Amino acid sequence: MSGEEGKRQQLVKESFQTKDVALSKKTHDDCPCDFAEEKHKISQGQFIKSIIYGGLDGIISTFVVICSIEGGSFNPLYALVLGFSNLVGDAISMGMGDYLSTMADREHQMTEYKREKWEFDNNQEGEIQEMIELLEEQGVSREDATAIMRTTAKYPDLFMDQMMYYELGFMPIDEDEKPSKQGFVTFLSFCCFGLVPLLSYILCGFIPWNTFNGGRGMVNLAFPISCVFTAITLFLLGVIKGRFASENLTAAGVKVLVMGAIACAASYVIGYVVSKLLLKDDETACDY
């Protein structure tokens, strides 16, 4: 996207947020919309969901494993074993889940589209009357609904898109949508963001110069550092989400941070309680 187009988009969002009608009109009049570029941007935007969805699930699911280990006072280095196992396994599961669910939705939509197309080809008048009734339910007068649908029926593809939306609630099929790409983006996002909570354990546990503290290096600092890394990343993910949803960036970041904190605090408490219930008084989790 060019600098001028980026500036225009920013002004469009600003006009909406401030409800400035004059600015909105001026922005559209001065720089007519390039529909080809808008379609490209919408196509790119499909991956934002996968990035945020995979990223949030990756960082939170990995960090809750770490919190349960720390809450139960287990050897902190277990975080690397369980953390990486969870990271890889869940990333594959999330990527495949995104791919399979998108494919299932797409196949279901295609099946319904073919059925409706067959009905339109073999009983056009019946389908037109059905659409007229649906528009009437939306508050359109029968006269206007009839005029709209009889005109639209002259263009079968447009009629089918309208019928899929009003009758079945499906948006027009996007031929550029690639379920395999969405699944891969989810997998990659999960891995990248899910690695953040483990970085401190890698650095504090294996850097050669960390030779004090009985050979354990700075591993005791790994959890506090991981908390900081995770909190910052959660806030930034919230800001990214807010940026694309035109929300207040600070509020969006804080919301995601609080939600993540609640999940992680719950896992820490559960790890603490379960370890106390299962271990004898003279035993510590670090002995295991």
N, C-alpha and C positions, 0 to 999 in steps of 0.2 A: 504494500500500500504506500502510495506516494506521500510526501510531506503535506501537500495541499489537501489530499483526501483525508489524511489523519486529522488535520486541523478541522476540516469540515465535520467529521464524525464527532469530534470533541464538542464542537459548537452545537450539534444536534442534540447530544446528550445533555449539555448544559441548558439548552432551551427547554427540554422536557423537565429537568430537575427543578428549574426555577419557574416553570410554567410561563415562559416568555414567548407568547405567540408571535410577536413581531420578529424576534430573532429566528424562530423556526421558519417563518415564511421567507425571510431574507436569505437564510442559509440554503434553502432549497431552490430559490429563484436564482441566486448567484452562481450556484454550482449544481446543475442538474444531475440526478442520480445515474450512475453507470450500473445498469442492471447486471451486466456480465460480471462486473467486479463485486457487486453485492452478493451474487450467487456464489462466487468463489469464497467470499468471506464467511457465508453461512456454512459452506462445506468445511472450511477450516474450523469453524466454531463447534462442529460435531465432536472434535477431539478434545475440546476443553472439558466436557463432562467426564470423559475417560481419564484425563490427566488428574483432575481434582478428585474424582471418585477413587481412582487407584492410589493416588498420593495420600489422601486422608486415611484410607483403610490400611495402607502399608505402614505409615509411621505410627498410627495408633495401635494396630495389632502387634507390631514388634515391640513397642514400648510397654504395652501391658504385660507382655511376657517378662520383660526386664523388671517391671514393678513387682510382679508376683514373686520373682526370685529374691529381690531385695527385701520385700516385706517378710518373706519367710526366712531371711538371714542365711540363705544358701551361699555357697562359694560364688562370688561375683563372676568368675570366669565361666560359670555355667551359662551365663547370659549369651556368650558367644556361640556355644553349641546349640542351645535352644533357639536363640535369636535367629541365627542363620538358617536353621532347619525350618523354622516358621516362615522366615522371609522367602525362601525359595519355594517351599510347598504352597504357601498361600498365594504367592505371585502367579504361579502356574495355574492354580485353581481360579483365581480372579480373572486372569486373562482368558482362560477357556470359558469361564462362566459368562463373561461379557460377549465373547464371540458367539456362543451357543444361544444365549438369550436374544441377541440381535438377529441372528439367523432365524430363530423360531418366530419372532415377531414379523420379520420380512416375509417368510414363507406363508404365514397365516394371512398376511395382508395380500400377498399375491393370489392366494387361493380365493379369497373373497372378491378380489378385483376381477378375476376370470369369471367367477359366478355371476357377478353383477353385469359384466360386459356381455355375457351370453344372454342374460335376461333382457338387456337393452337392445341387443341385435334381434331378438325374437319377439319381444313384446314392448316396443318403444313407447307406445301410448300409455301402457300400464305404468311404466317407470316414470314417465313425465307426470302422470297424475299423482304418483306416490311422492315425487319431489315437490309438487305444488302443495300437497297437504303438509309436508314437513316445513315448508316456508311459512305456511299459514300459522303453524304452531309457534313460529318465531315472531309472529306479529305482523307479517306481511299480508296485505289484502289479497283476496283471491284473484282479483283482476291483475294486480301487479305481479303476483307469483306466477300466474299463467303466462304473462308476457315475458317474464324473465326466463322461465324454463323452456318455453317454446323457442325462444331465441337461442338459448344455450344449447338446446338439443341439435341445432344445426352444426355444432362443433363437438363431435363425440368425445374427444379426449377431455375437453373442458367439462362437459356434462358428467363424465365418469369421475373426474376429480371432485366435483361438487357433490355427487351422489355418495362417494366414499366418505366424504367428510360429514355431511349432514345425516346420513343414514347409519354409518358404522363408526364415525368418530376417528377415521384415519386421515392423516395428512397425505397429500400426493406422494406417490412412491418416488424416492430419490435414487435415480440410477447410479449416481456417483458414490453412494454410500458403500463402504467396504467393511463388512463385519470383521474380516481378518485383521485389518489395520487397527480398528477400534480395540480389538482384543489384545493386539501387540502393544498398543499405546498404554492400555491399562496395566499390562504385565510390566512394561518398562518403568512406568510411573511408580508402580508399587515397589519395585526393586530399588529405584533411586531414592525415594523418600523413606522407604522402610529401612534403608541402610543408615540413616541419620542417627537414630538412637544408639547404634552399635559402634559408631565412630570413636567415641571416647573409650570404649572397652578395648578396641583395637590399638589405639594410641597409648593408653595408660598401661595396657597389659603386655605389650610386646616391644616398645621402644627400648633399645639396649641400655640407654643411660639411666633407666628407671631400675636401679639395682638395690635401692635401700628397702626398708620395711620387710626384712626377712626374705628378700628375693621376690616379693610380690609387687615390687615397684610402686606405682601410683594408682594401683587398681582400686583402692578405696575411694579415690576421687572420681572414678569413672561414672558412678551414678549421678552425683550432683551435676557434673558436666553434661551428661546425657540429658538431664532434665532441662538444662538451659538450651542445649541444641534443639531439643524437641519442641520446647515452648516457642522459640523463635520461628522454627519452621512451620508450626501449626498456625501461628499468627500470620506469616507470609502467605500461606495457602488460603487463609481466610480473606486476606487482602486481594489476592488474585481472583478469588471467587466474587468478591464484592466489585472488583473492577469490571468484570464482564456482566454482572447483574445490575450495574449502575447503582450500587448501594453505597452507604457511607463506609469508607474503607476501614476506618478505625473500628467501627461497630462490627463490621463483618469479621475482621481479624480477631477481635475479642470474643465474639460468639463461638468461632471454631476453637479457639484456645480453651474456653471454658468447657465446651463439650468434650474435648480431648482430655482435659484435666479430670473431669468427673469419671470417665471410663478408667483412666490410669489410677486414680485414687482408689476406686473400687477394687481393682486387681491387687493393689498393694495391701489393702486391708484383708482381702480374702487370703492372700499368701501368708500374712502374719497370723491370722486366726487358725487356718488349717495347720500350719507348722506347729503352733502351740498345742493343738489338739492331738496331733500324731506323734510328736516327739516327747520323750521322757524328760523329766526335769533336769537330769544331769547330762543331757545330750544337747548339742547345738546342730543347726542345719548345716553348718560349715563342715561338720564331720562327714558329710555324705557326698 
